[in-house]
Amino acid sequence: MANRPPFALWLPSVIVCVVATATYWNALQCGFVFDDISAIKDNKDLRPHTPVANLFYNDFWGTLMTKVGSKVFILHCIYF
């Protein structure tokens, strides 16, 4: 990599950022839809004072996994 010009090292990252921004630009003006209210705005796991460990005990919507519900594990939804 010593022979490559400096811009060649960061150019791929810039291209990915520009393409991602251009792809989702029109969505930035949209509001929440469908389950966004319960999954994002009402989710207690996404509050700054809530311990990160709660992500392992609660489902996607911030409800305890022991309660009756869909049992969708949030980390599974994010990473897979």
N, C-alpha and C positions, 0 to 999 in steps of 0.2 A: 504494500500500500504506500510505500514511500515514494514511488514514482507517480502516483495519482495526484492531480491537482487538488488543493484543499476543498474546492466547491464540490468535487465528486464524492466526498465523504458524507456531506449532509444533504446533497441534492435528492436522493431517494426519500429521505424523511420529509423534506419540504413538499415533494410531489404527493406523498400520501396524505399529508395534512391539508393541502389545497384540494385534493379530490374529495376527501371526507367532508371538509367544510362546504364545498360546492354541492355535494350530494344532499346534505341535511339543512342547508341554508333556509329553504322555504318552510321547513318544519319549526323553525325557531319562533315564528310568529303565531303558531297555533296554540290553542289551549289544551288542557288536559281532557282526555276522552276515556270512555268506558270505565276500566278499573283503575285508572291512574289516581283518582281521588283516594281510594282506599289503600292502594299499594304505595303511594308516595306521600300524599298530604296527611293522611290519617295514620300512617304507620309509625308507631312509637319507637321502633327500632332505628329509625333514621334521625332521631333527635340527638343533639350533641351530648346530652347528659346520660344517655342510655349506654350501658356497657356493650362493647363489641361482642362479648360472649353471648349476648342474647340472640345473635344471628344464628347460633347453633341450636337454640332451644325453640325458636319461633319459626312459623312458616313464612311464606312470601309476603303475607299481609300483616305480619307482626303479631299473629295470634299464637298462643302456646300450642305446640304440637300435640299435647295431651288432650286438647279440646276436640270436639267433633268438627271436622272440616275437610278440606282438600288435601292437607298434609303435603303441600308443595314446599320442599326445602329450598330456601332462598339461595344458598351458595350453589346448589345444583342448577338452579335457573340461570345464575349469572355466569358460571364457568363452563357449562356444557351446552 
